Amino acid sequence: MNKVLIELIITNQCNKRCEYCDLDFRDKYINDDTIKFFTKFINDNKQDYFHINFFWGEPLLKFEKVKNIINNINRWNIKYSIWTNGNLLNKEILDFLYKKKVNISLSVDNITWFKNIFNIDKKYFDIIEINFINDPNFLFNSYSIFLQIIEKWFFNINFMPVFSTKKRIREDIILLWKILKKIRTFKEIDIKTFSYFNWISNDTQFILDTDWFLYNDLDSLLWLQKQYNDLSKSLRDEINNLTKNISINDKNISLEKILNGYNLSNVINLVKKIPLYQWYDWDYKILNQILKNVK
């Protein structure tokens, strides 16, 4: 059985403007025709296992489209997840996601504590994990906010330093190491760390953008990030040519066809060409060592 992750972009817009965010916002969203073709494609490939993740920008801005997709997929061997800043969560949305067993990745940063988390009923906690995003300019908040998160009894936490948009100084690196070391002392909490150098997955994964096309996943929507414009035109052209796989409205679309167009080595080779020195290469390497080695 093939296992395929599809990151589904409902909209390129967001209701927030977090200063550390990589996304280059665009006033676009997935249309109903794309949803129709996509749900038919999923339903026609029942022998395979899909994980559908509703992803960048803020999918709850178009929650009716999320509901439409889930309600029109008729199969059991499928997993759903959604990444959200949580500001639009309410009982109606939580009830639907809970009923449909949609895992929620809830973003909380160390800049302004997400107070609405206190309004979430504990019955929903088994489908929620916290993406704890740490901006280097606000690390002095990190440990106290972590304590508030676990006081609320969230036990699944992804510790995620900001990578691409913020430069660090030596003092930041040391403080981040100290904070993570203190957090690691809470043995009952499931803490996962995310490193920029772990961006390539061995899973077969695609991104369905708002423009109908399935893309071979490359560094979490590289072409939708602000940094994309810093790359040379030749590299941008190469990324577009090698990652754009197939249009979802292709009459001959099949899982076999899109899998045949997926080339992990192409993706890896492209990422290696990205001039990371433009994005503080030294920071990435040091952070990678901290996240892997702090126990």
TIFI-656992 format. One record per residue: x, y, z of N, C-alpha, C, CB in turn; chain. Coordinates in steps of 0.02 Angstrom, whole numbers, plus 50000, padded with zeros to 5 digits. Each point is the difference from the previous one (the first is absolute). Last residue first. Glycine has a CB too. Layout:
# TIFI-656992
- n.xx/n.yy/n.zz/ca.xx/ca.yy/ca.zz/c.xx/c.yy/c.zz/cb.xx/cb.yy/cb.zz/chain
- X/Y/Z/X/Y/Z/X/Y/Z/X/Y/Z/A
...
***
This chain:
# TIFI-656992
- n.xx/n.yy/n.zz/ca.xx/ca.yy/ca.zz/c.xx/c.yy/c.zz/cb.xx/cb.yy/cb.zz/chain
- 50975/50836/51280/49956/49947/50026/49973/50022/50068/50066/49911/49939/A
- 50062/50189/49821/49977/50017/50068/49951/49948/50023/50018/50123/49981/A
- 50076/49871/49795/50042/49973/50053/49977/50017/50071/50092/50007/49919/A
- 49806/50061/49862/50012/49928/49997/50030/49973/50064/50015/50010/49877/A
- 49944/50223/50094/49936/49965/49999/50009/49925/49999/49950/50097/49940/A
- 50243/50044/50049/49965/50008/50064/49937/49957/50002/50045/50116/50010/A
- 50075/49895/49788/50036/49961/50050/49966/50004/50068/50106/50021/49937/A
- 49808/50110/49887/49989/49930/49986/50034/49956/50052/49993/50027/49878/A
- 50043/50205/50126/49934/49981/50026/49986/49926/49989/49959/50116/49977/A
- 50239/49971/49931/50003/50000/50073/49934/49978/50030/50086/50092/49996/A
- 49922/49934/49771/50042/49944/50021/50005/49995/50076/50064/50010/49893/A
- 49819/50173/50008/49966/49937/49988/50039/49941/50028/49948/50049/49897/A
- 50149/50169/50108/49945/49991/50048/49968/49932/49993/49980/50123/49999/A
- 50180/49940/49840/50031/49983/50065/49947/49988/50053/50100/50069/49970/A
- 49832/50009/49816/50018/49929/50000/50030/49979/50067/50019/50007/49877/A
- 49839/50194/50028/50037/49990/50062/50016/49926/50010/49944/50100/50049/A
- 49951/49986/49751/49953/49994/50056/50037/49979/50064/49907/49971/49919/A
- 50203/50055/49873/49958/50060/49999/49954/50001/50061/50005/50002/49875/A
- 50132/49812/50082/50038/50054/50031/49960/50065/49999/50107/49944/49965/A
- 49817/49854/49930/49980/50010/50069/50040/50056/50034/49969/49880/50005/A
- 49962/50053/49741/50057/50032/50034/49982/50018/50072/50040/50046/49890/A
- 49875/49746/49949/49975/50063/50028/50057/50032/50041/49880/49955/50004/A
- 50135/49828/49891/50022/50057/49960/49978/50068/50030/49995/49926/49900/A
- 49942/49861/50192/50072/50009/50009/50026/50061/49962/50011/49877/50017/A
- 49764/50054/49956/50010/50031/50065/50074/50014/50012/49897/49942/50043/A
- 50044/49939/49763/49980/50070/49996/50013/50037/50066/49913/49969/49914/A
- 50123/49799/50075/50052/50036/49964/49984/50074/49993/50025/49895/49938/A
- 49813/49962/50161/50059/50006/50043/50055/50041/49965/49973/49890/50054/A
- 49833/50057/49821/49984/50047/50054/50062/50012/50043/49880/49960/50000/A
- 50136/49879/49832/49996/50067/49971/49988/50052/50054/49956/49951/49895/A
- 50039/49824/50167/50069/50022/49990/50001/50070/49968/50037/49880/49988/A
- 49754/50008/50045/50029/50027/50062/50070/50026/49990/49930/49920/50064/A
- 49858/50054/49771/50071/49981/50000/50034/50032/50060/50001/49990/49874/A
- 49743/49958/49994/50032/50021/50063/50072/49974/50002/49888/50001/50059/A
- 49944/49951/49770/50030/50066/49991/50036/50025/50061/49911/50024/49920/A
- 49972/49769/50077/50053/49994/49951/50034/50067/49987/49938/49906/49947/A
- 49874/50086/50192/50057/49969/50034/50059/49992/49952/49921/49939/50076/A
- 49874/50143/49841/50034/50050/50040/50060/49971/50037/49891/50061/50013/A
- 49980/49793/49853/50029/50053/49958/50037/50052/50043/49909/49981/49915/A
- 49968/49845/50189/50060/49973/49967/50036/50054/49961/49946/49887/49993/A
- 49845/50163/50102/50053/49998/50050/50065/49975/49969/49915/49981/50091/A
- 49923/50143/49746/49995/49939/50040/50056/50002/50051/49949/49934/49905/A
- 49923/50220/49876/50036/49998/50064/49987/49933/50035/49991/50125/50010/A
- 49932/49973/49770/50034/49935/50007/50037/49994/50066/50012/49997/49877/A
- 49870/50202/50059/49951/49946/49991/50031/49931/50010/49938/50073/49921/A
- 50138/50161/50198/50020/49958/49943/49952/49940/49994/50122/50037/50013/A
- 49885/50139/50160/49943/49992/49955/50018/49963/49936/49953/50104/50047/A
- 50206/49950/50127/49949/49957/50031/49939/49991/49955/50039/50040/50112/A
- 50219/50001/49804/49940/50038/50018/49947/49953/50026/50027/50088/49913/A
- 50243/49870/50112/49943/49989/49955/49942/50042/50023/50039/49882/49976/A
- 50202/50149/50098/49991/49931/49980/49944/49991/49948/50041/49966/50112/A
- 50155/50217/49987/49931/50000/49976/49985/49932/49968/50001/50126/49982/A
- 50219/49920/50093/49954/49984/50055/49927/50002/49979/50084/50046/50078/A
- 50109/50004/49778/50010/49933/50027/49951/49982/50055/50118/50012/49972/A
- 49883/50205/49913/49996/49946/49949/50002/49931/50031/50055/50077/49919/A
- 49972/50118/50219/49932/49995/49972/49993/49942/49952/49989/50123/50013/A
- 50225/49922/50077/49953/49979/50053/49931/49991/49971/50068/50060/50086/A
- 50093/50032/49773/50013/49929/50011/49953/49972/50052/50120/50017/49969/A
- 49874/50214/49991/49973/49964/49942/50008/49924/50009/50026/50098/49926/A
- 50073/50044/50234/49927/50002/50006/49967/49960/49943/50008/50113/50056/A
- 50224/49915/49936/49982/49952/50052/49924/49999/50010/50111/50018/50055/A
- 49976/50138/49793/50012/49932/49974/49980/49948/50052/50093/50044/49928/A
- 49899/50185/50132/49946/49981/49955/50009/49930/49974/49986/50119/49967/A
- 50115/49939/50273/50012/50020/49931/49942/49977/49956/50125/49994/50019/A
- 49828/50059/50240/50035/49951/49959/50010/50027/49929/49952/49907/50070/A
- 49923/50205/50104/50072/50011/50006/50040/49952/49957/49981/50041/50115/A
- 49779/49952/49910/50019/50054/49955/50075/50016/50005/49885/50047/50011/A
- 50012/49792/50133/50001/49976/49932/50026/50053/49952/49904/49924/50026/A
- 50048/50106/50211/50069/49987/49980/50006/49978/49927/50024/49970/50118/A
- 49763/50065/49992/50033/50064/49984/50070/49987/49973/49934/50057/50089/A
- 49886/49748/49875/50033/50035/50055/50033/50064/49976/50018/49891/50056/A
- 49866/49934/49814/49953/50046/50031/50032/50040/50057/49908/49922/49969/A
- 50207/49907/49908/49983/50051/49951/49947/50049/50027/50029/49919/49908/A
- 50045/49891/50224/50053/50048/49989/49979/50057/49955/50082/49909/50017/A
- 49800/49900/50115/49974/50052/49955/50052/50054/49986/49887/49977/50044/A
- 50182/49836/50098/49937/50031/50022/49982/50061/49958/50024/49959/50115/A
- 50163/49898/49823/50012/50048/50054/49937/50039/50018/50118/50009/49961/A
- 49831/49840/49853/50067/50027/50004/50003/50054/50054/50019/49976/49878/A
- 49814/49814/49998/50013/50043/50058/50073/50021/50001/49909/49943/50064/A
- 49950/50011/49715/50042/49960/50043/50023/50044/50058/50038/49925/49904/A
- 49733/50137/49976/50072/50011/49999/50034/49948/50043/49984/50123/49980/A
- 49766/49927/49881/50035/49962/50052/50075/50013/49991/49908/49911/50006/A
- 49886/50258/49907/50056/49955/49989/50023/49965/50063/50035/50072/49906/A
- 49785/50100/50065/49982/49935/49971/50057/49950/49998/49917/50060/49933/A
- 50086/50163/50174/50000/50008/49927/49987/49934/49963/50079/50094/50015/A
- 49948/49948/50229/49936/50027/49977/49995/50005/49924/49993/50063/50107/A
- 50164/49747/50003/49994/50072/50008/49932/50023/49973/50126/50015/49991/A
- 49983/49752/50107/49950/50023/49952/49989/50074/50013/49944/49884/49992/A
- 50268/49938/50060/49963/50059/50020/49950/50015/49944/50097/50046/50069/A
- 50039/49715/50021/49986/50050/49949/49966/50060/50033/49990/49910/49911/A
- 50166/49843/50146/49955/50054/50019/49997/50054/49946/50025/49977/50119/A
- 50073/49770/49977/49981/50028/49936/49949/50055/50014/50021/49891/49938/A
- 50174/50038/50240/49932/49988/49978/49990/50029/49930/49959/50000/50120/A
- 50239/50030/50008/50001/49942/49956/49930/49980/49977/50102/49961/50059/A
- 49987/50294/50002/49969/49941/50029/50005/49942/49950/49920/50071/50067/A
- 50207/50179/49993/49986/49950/49949/49972/49937/50034/50091/50046/49924/A
- 49980/50144/50204/49941/50018/49960/49983/49948/49947/50029/50119/50020/A
- 50140/49921/50172/49960/49939/49995/49941/50009/49953/50033/49970/50116/A
- 50126/50202/49952/50036/49950/49961/49965/49933/49998/50104/50058/50030/A
- 49815/50128/50099/49996/50017/49928/50034/49947/49957/49999/50122/50031/A
- 49894/49811/50206/50059/50032/49973/49991/50014/49926/50071/49942/50086/A
- 49779/49998/50154/50002/50003/49927/50059/50041/49976/49875/49988/49996/A
- 50031/49856/50235/50034/50059/49974/50005/49995/49924/50066/50012/50107/A
- 49768/49889/50109/50035/49986/49936/50033/50065/49978/49918/49908/49968/A
- 49970/49981/50272/50030/50057/49966/50035/49977/49937/50015/50060/50109/A
- 49802/49855/50087/50028/49977/49936/50024/50061/49961/49923/49898/49998/A
- 50054/50062/50278/49977/50039/49942/50034/49973/49937/49981/50102/50073/A
- 50069/49820/50150/49931/49978/49983/49972/50036/49939/49983/49976/50120/A
- 50235/50072/49978/50000/49935/49967/49930/49978/49979/50101/49970/50066/A
- 50034/50259/49983/49931/49979/50012/49989/49934/49961/49959/50121/50016/A
- 50245/50001/49970/49996/49968/50065/49929/49975/50015/50093/50073/50040/A
- 49973/50056/49763/50012/49928/49994/49996/49963/50068/50072/50024/49901/A
- 49917/50215/50081/49937/49969/49977/50007/49924/49997/49973/50104/49934/A
- 50218/50024/50116/49952/50002/50056/49935/49965/49981/50051/50107/50040/A
- 50110/49918/49791/50025/49953/50050/49953/49997/50060/50118/50023/49962/A
- 49841/50135/49869/49983/49932/49978/50023/49948/50050/50007/50038/49881/A
- 50051/50186/50160/49927/49991/50004/49981/49929/49982/49982/50121/49972/A
- 50244/49942/50003/49981/49995/50071/49925/49987/50008/50094/50078/50028/A
- 49991/49961/49754/50025/49937/50026/49979/49990/50073/50098/50007/49921/A
- 49855/50199/49978/49957/49948/49972/50021/49931/50027/49983/50070/49895/A
- 50152/50113/50162/49936/50001/50036/49953/49946/49974/50015/50123/50019/A
- 50191/49906/49869/50011/49974/50068/49934/49997/50039/50117/50046/49999/A
- 49879/50053/49789/50013/49929/49993/50008/49968/50069/50056/50020/49889/A
- 49923/50214/50098/49937/49966/49984/50009/49925/49999/49963/50100/49934/A
- 50228/50036/50091/49960/49998/50062/49934/49965/49989/50055/50106/50038/A
- 50089/49937/49776/50025/49946/50042/49957/49992/50064/50116/50020/49955/A
- 49755/50082/49842/50066/50015/50026/50019/49945/50049/49983/50127/49985/A
- 49838/49878/49791/50015/49991/50070/50070/50026/50016/49924/49901/50003/A
- 49863/50143/49803/50071/49987/50012/50012/49997/50075/50032/50058/49892/A
- 49739/49892/49947/50030/50034/50057/50074/49982/50008/49888/50002/50056/A
- 49951/49904/49782/49989/50072/49996/50034/50040/50056/49893/49974/49946/A
- 50107/49776/50016/50019/50034/49938/49997/50076/50003/49959/49901/49942/A
- 49992/49937/50252/50062/49990/49964/50015/50054/49948/49984/49879/50019/A
- 49879/50067/50233/49994/50034/49936/50067/49995/49964/49911/50080/50044/A
- 50014/49730/50137/50033/50066/49992/49986/50029/49931/50090/49965/50080/A
- 49773/49848/50065/50019/50020/49932/50032/50069/50000/49907/49931/49954/A
- 49984/49841/50191/50042/50058/50013/50033/50021/49935/50021/49964/50121/A
- 49750/49893/49948/50054/50004/49951/50038/50065/50011/49934/49931/49915/A
- 49896/49905/50246/50026/50066/49982/50057/49992/49950/49967/50046/50113/A
- 49829/49828/50044/50034/49988/49936/50022/50067/49972/49932/49896/49978/A
- 49943/50090/50226/50060/49960/50010/50038/49984/49936/49944/49952/50098/A
- 49868/50225/50037/50020/49977/49933/50067/49964/50007/49937/50096/49941/A
- 49938/50015/50241/49999/49927/49989/50004/49980/49927/49935/49991/50104/A
- 50084/50227/50021/49935/49988/49968/49990/49927/49984/50003/50115/49952/A
- 50201/49954/50130/49953/50009/50054/49929/49990/49975/50079/50080/50057/A
- 50100/49921/49790/49992/49935/50034/49954/50005/50061/50114/49968/49960/A
- 49928/50230/49917/49973/49950/49954/49989/49934/50037/50059/50055/49903/A
- 50049/50119/50210/49928/50013/49994/49966/49949/49954/50021/50122/50019/A
- 50214/49873/50004/49969/49979/50063/49924/50011/49998/50106/50027/50061/A
- 50021/50052/49756/49999/49927/50002/49966/49975/50063/50106/49997/49933/A
- 49934/50230/50052/49943/49980/49958/49995/49924/49995/50012/50107/49934/A
- 50170/49984/50183/49938/50014/50037/49938/49981/49959/50058/50093/50060/A
- 50156/49887/49838/49992/49951/50053/49934/50011/50038/50125/49991/50011/A
- 49936/50162/49810/49988/49931/49979/49985/49953/50058/50074/50022/49904/A
- 49984/50226/50078/49932/49979/50015/49991/49924/49998/49960/50108/49953/A
- 50245/50003/49988/49990/50011/50072/49929/49981/50021/50084/50093/49997/A
- 49988/49908/49773/50015/49939/50036/49990/50007/50076/50081/49971/49910/A
- 49886/50174/49880/49954/49996/50057/50012/49937/50042/49916/50065/49934/A
- 50199/49995/49859/49996/50065/50034/49957/49998/50063/50016/50054/49890/A
- 50013/49756/49959/50060/50013/50039/49998/50066/50038/50062/49934/49918/A
- 49726/49906/50025/50034/50055/49968/50061/50019/50042/49891/50043/49948/A
- 49954/49729/50041/50043/50041/50041/50039/50051/49957/50009/49906/50082/A
- 49756/49919/49931/50046/50035/49955/50040/50051/50040/49922/49983/49902/A
- 49925/49784/50131/50025/50055/50040/50057/50034/49962/49967/49941/50107/A
- 49815/49895/49846/50061/50021/49966/50025/50062/50036/49962/49951/49887/A
- 49868/49845/50203/50021/50070/49998/50064/50007/49960/49947/50020/50112/A
- 49830/49801/49880/50070/50007/50019/50019/50073/49992/50028/49881/49965/A
- 49728/49960/50052/50037/50062/49994/50074/49989/50020/49895/50067/50024/A
- 49910/49779/49991/50013/50012/49928/50044/50061/49989/49890/49947/49973/A
- 50039/49979/50246/50033/49942/49970/50010/50007/49925/49950/49931/50090/A
- 49937/50236/50052/50073/50000/50004/50033/49941/49966/49988/50060/50106/A
- 49771/50014/49931/50030/50002/49933/50075/49988/50001/49910/50079/49966/A
- 49952/49936/50231/49979/49940/49963/50032/49997/49931/49892/50001/50063/A
- 50131/50185/50095/50049/49946/50004/49980/49938/49960/50031/50042/50112/A
- 49898/50214/49824/49979/49947/50046/50049/49942/49997/49879/50034/49986/A
- 50177/50227/49962/49989/49936/49966/49983/49947/50052/50079/50033/49907/A
- 49984/50199/50136/49929/49990/49988/49985/49934/49967/49988/50122/49991/A
- 50233/49964/50056/49968/49985/50063/49925/49988/49993/50086/50068/50056/A
- 50054/50002/49765/50011/49929/50014/49965/49979/50065/50110/50006/49939/A
- 49906/50221/49975/49939/49961/49985/50007/49926/50013/49974/50084/49914/A
- 50207/50081/50105/49957/49993/50059/49939/49957/49986/50039/50111/50037/A
- 50214/49911/49865/49933/49989/49971/49950/49986/50056/50051/49956/49892/A
- 50184/50194/50113/49970/49937/50022/49929/49995/49975/50074/49998/50102/A
- 50130/50135/49789/49938/50016/50034/49965/49935/50016/49988/50113/49941/A
- 50233/49861/49996/49995/50073/49996/49939/50024/50039/50057/50000/49887/A
- 50023/49770/50061/50026/50028/50063/49998/50076/50000/50074/49900/50012/A
- 49751/49920/49857/50069/50026/49998/50019/50030/50067/49988/50022/49877/A
- 49838/49782/50001/50007/50047/50056/50071/50027/49996/49913/49939/50074/A
- 49903/49899/49769/50061/50040/50004/49995/50050/50058/50017/49987/49876/A
- 49874/49761/50066/49982/50067/50021/50063/50041/50013/49893/49957/50051/A
- 50008/49814/49818/50064/50028/50020/49989/50074/50013/50067/49914/49932/A
- 49759/49862/50059/50011/50073/49997/50071/50016/50023/49877/50022/50020/A
- 49974/49754/49870/50051/50023/50048/50015/50074/49988/50050/49884/50004/A
- 49721/49972/49948/50051/50041/49967/50049/50024/50053/49918/50036/49909/A
- 49868/49820/50094/50066/49978/50022/50056/50035/49961/49951/49889/50031/A
- 49801/50144/49967/50033/49972/49941/50072/49977/50015/49929/50075/49930/A
- 49939/50027/50241/49958/49946/49973/50035/49964/49942/49897/50064/50035/A
- 50205/50129/50055/50002/49944/50048/49961/49940/49974/50010/50083/50094/A
- 49984/50117/49784/50066/49970/49995/50007/49940/50047/50047/50113/49969/A
- 49752/50013/50041/50006/49967/49935/50067/49964/49995/49926/50087/49948/A
- 50035/50042/50244/49956/49941/49999/50007/49962/49935/49920/50059/50076/A
- 50194/50147/49945/50031/49948/50040/49958/49936/50000/50053/50088/50072/A
- 49858/50103/49821/50058/49973/49964/50032/49943/50038/50019/50113/49949/A
- 49803/49998/50158/49976/49967/49939/50057/49968/49961/49906/50083/49994/A
- 50144/50049/50198/49972/49935/50017/49976/49962/49938/49966/50046/50111/A
- 50227/50124/49842/49941/50007/50043/49971/49930/50010/49976/50119/49958/A
- 50256/50023/49926/49970/49941/50028/49940/50017/50043/50112/49944/49999/A
- 50046/50206/49883/49931/49992/49977/49967/49937/50027/50032/50061/49897/A
- 50196/50000/50151/49961/50059/50018/49927/49994/49979/50103/50067/49991/A
- 50093/49775/49976/49950/49989/50052/49954/50058/50015/50079/49923/50045/A
- 50107/50015/49791/50020/50044/50055/49947/50001/50055/50066/50070/49919/A
- 49984/49714/49912/49962/50062/50009/50030/50043/50056/49897/49941/49959/A
- 50110/49813/49877/50043/50047/50035/49963/50067/50004/50106/49941/49959/A
- 49812/49785/50010/49993/50070/49982/50048/50042/50042/49879/49983/49967/A
- 50052/49741/49940/50029/50046/50050/49993/50071/49974/50083/49911/50039/A
- 49834/49807/49912/49994/50072/49989/50038/50037/50055/49888/49984/49944/A
- 50098/49754/49922/50015/50039/50060/49994/50074/49982/50077/49909/50046/A
- 49829/49832/49856/50024/50068/49987/50010/50035/50067/49939/50005/49889/A
- 49939/49776/50025/50073/50000/50009/50030/50067/49980/50003/49876/49977/A
- 49759/50077/50004/50020/49991/50070/50075/50009/50010/49904/49923/50015/A
- 49907/50193/49804/50046/49945/50009/50023/49998/50072/50038/50009/49880/A
- 49842/50169/49955/49965/49941/50027/50047/49940/50004/49892/50043/49952/A
- 50091/50245/50027/50046/49943/49992/49971/49940/50036/50101/50077/49991/A
- 49797/50139/50016/49990/49969/49935/50052/49947/49983/49950/50106/49964/A
- 50046/50027/50240/49933/49969/49995/49990/49964/49934/49956/50089/50074/A
- 50245/50035/49967/49996/49942/50045/49933/49964/49991/50076/50058/50082/A
- 49956/50142/49795/50047/49948/49979/49992/49937/50043/50081/50089/49962/A
- 49793/50101/50097/49977/49973/49935/50045/49943/49977/49954/50113/49970/A
- 50107/50012/50222/49943/49955/50013/49978/49966/49936/49964/50073/50095/A
- 50198/50093/49883/50029/49943/50036/49945/49948/50013/50087/50074/50055/A
- 49844/50127/49856/50034/49960/49949/50033/49939/50031/50019/50104/49931/A
- 49880/50054/50209/49948/49965/49962/50030/49956/49946/49920/50094/50024/A
- 50219/50053/50105/49983/49937/50033/49946/49961/49963/50032/50052/50108/A
- 50131/50148/49855/49954/49969/49952/49978/49933/50027/50056/50059/49903/A
- 50086/50070/50228/49968/50056/49964/49949/49974/49950/50104/50068/50014/A
- 50041/49787/50108/49934/50013/50031/49967/50062/49971/50041/49946/50105/A
- 50184/49979/49832/49945/49963/49969/49932/50015/50030/50082/49912/49974/A
- 50149/50232/49997/49957/49981/50056/49937/49964/49972/50043/50098/50070/A
- 50154/49901/49773/50009/50043/50059/49956/49978/50058/50028/50094/49924/A
- 50068/49722/50023/50013/50069/49980/49950/50028/49951/50118/49978/50020/A
- 49808/49781/50046/50064/50033/50016/50000/50071/49972/50060/49889/50000/A
- 49816/49854/50048/49978/50067/49981/50051/50049/50028/49876/49967/49998/A
- 50148/49763/49938/50014/50052/50050/49979/50068/49972/50096/49932/50047/A
- 49870/49784/49913/49985/50067/49973/50011/50051/50057/49917/49954/49914/A
- 50153/49780/50016/49998/50047/50055/49991/50069/49969/50075/49927/50075/A
- 49875/49805/49831/50015/50071/49993/50000/50034/50068/49951/49999/49886/A
- 50065/49741/49983/49992/50036/50063/50021/50073/49990/50021/49894/50067/A
- 49871/49910/49752/50060/50033/50026/49983/50041/50062/50048/50004/49885/A
- 49796/49877/49972/50047/49949/50023/50061/50031/50033/49960/49925/49909/A
- 49857/50202/49987/49984/49972/50065/50050/49950/50027/49883/50017/49970/A
- 50080/50170/49844/50061/49963/50017/49994/49968/50068/50068/50079/49930/A
- 49764/50064/49971/50014/49951/49947/50061/49957/50015/49948/50079/49919/A
- 49983/50105/50223/49951/49945/50003/50013/49946/49949/49917/50082/50041/A
- 50219/50113/49958/50011/49962/50062/49952/49940/50003/50038/50105/50059/A
- 49934/50044/49761/50064/49966/49994/50013/49956/50062/50044/50095/49930/A
- 49769/50046/50072/49989/49944/49954/50065/49959/49993/49912/50065/49937/A
- 50098/50133/50186/49963/49949/50037/49986/49939/49957/49948/50090/50071/A
- 50156/50096/49824/50043/49970/50051/49964/49944/50038/50060/50110/50011/A
- 49824/50020/49828/50048/49955/49968/50042/49964/50051/50003/50075/49900/A
- 49847/50088/50181/49963/49945/49969/50048/49950/49968/49904/50078/49979/A
- 50185/50121/50111/49978/49955/50053/49965/49939/49970/49989/50098/50079/A
- 50070/50073/49774/50060/49964/50023/49981/49950/50054/50072/50099/49972/A
- 49759/50044/49955/50017/49951/49948/50061/49959/50019/49951/50076/49914/A
- 49981/50104/50226/49957/49941/50006/50014/49948/49947/49913/50073/50050/A
- 50289/50090/50028/49930/50009/49977/49962/49934/50002/50037/50097/49927/A
- 50177/50020/50221/49982/49944/49957/49926/50008/49979/50085/49924/50057/A
- 50061/50295/49994/49974/49943/50037/49978/49947/49951/49964/50075/50097/A
- 50181/50185/49935/49977/49943/49960/49972/49946/50046/50086/50025/49911/A
- 50051/50205/50101/49927/49998/50009/49971/49945/49955/49997/50124/50029/A
- 50251/49888/50095/49967/50015/49937/49925/49991/50010/50100/49963/49932/A
- 50158/50053/50215/49928/49993/49996/49972/50022/49933/49995/50017/50122/A
- 50234/49874/49969/49986/50058/49958/49926/49998/49985/50119/50002/49949/A
- 50021/49877/50264/49953/49999/49944/49993/50068/49966/49939/49909/50059/A
- 50194/50017/50143/50034/49997/49934/49952/50015/49942/50078/49917/50049/A
- 49919/50171/50223/49971/49954/49951/50036/50005/49933/49890/50011/50057/A
- 50138/50116/50158/50049/49948/49983/49977/49956/49942/50038/50001/50119/A
- 49827/50175/49981/50059/50031/49969/50052/49949/49978/49979/50099/50070/A
- 49748/49876/49934/50055/49987/50046/50066/50021/49967/49937/49903/50053/A
- 49808/50141/49901/50062/50018/49965/50058/49993/50049/49939/50081/49923/A
- 49785/49821/50039/50053/50029/50041/50059/50019/49955/49963/49932/50101/A
- 49843/49959/49817/49970/50052/50041/50049/50031/50048/49892/49941/49990/A
- 50148/49945/49755/50002/49986/50071/49968/50059/50037/50104/49928/49988/A
- 49927/49943/49742/49991/50057/50044/50003/49978/50073/49930/50057/49912/A
- 50071/49805/49885/50066/50031/50009/49996/50062/50044/50034/49956/49888/A
- 49804/49808/50104/50007/50071/49984/50072/50022/50010/49881/50022/50033/A
- 50059/49749/49972/49932/50026/49991/50003/50073/49980/49957/49919/50085/A
- 50218/49871/49893/49998/50072/50015/49930/50025/49984/50124/50014/49975/A
- 49991/49739/50091/49947/50032/49961/49995/50073/50020/49937/49891/49990/A
- 50237/49885/50008/49990/50062/50036/49952/50043/49958/50116/49995/50056/A
- 49928/49731/49952/49985/50058/49959/49986/50060/50045/49952/49926/49908/A
- 50168/49810/50099/49980/50060/50035/49988/50056/49950/50066/49966/50102/A
- 49938/49749/49887/50011/50064/49967/49974/50056/50045/49991/49946/49886/A
- 50071/49773/50086/49983/50050/50051/50020/50068/49973/50017/49916/50095/A
- 49920/49823/49795/50037/50063/49998/49976/50046/50056/50015/49988/49876/A
- 49984/49734/50116/49958/50060/50000/50044/50062/50000/49908/49938/50061/A
***
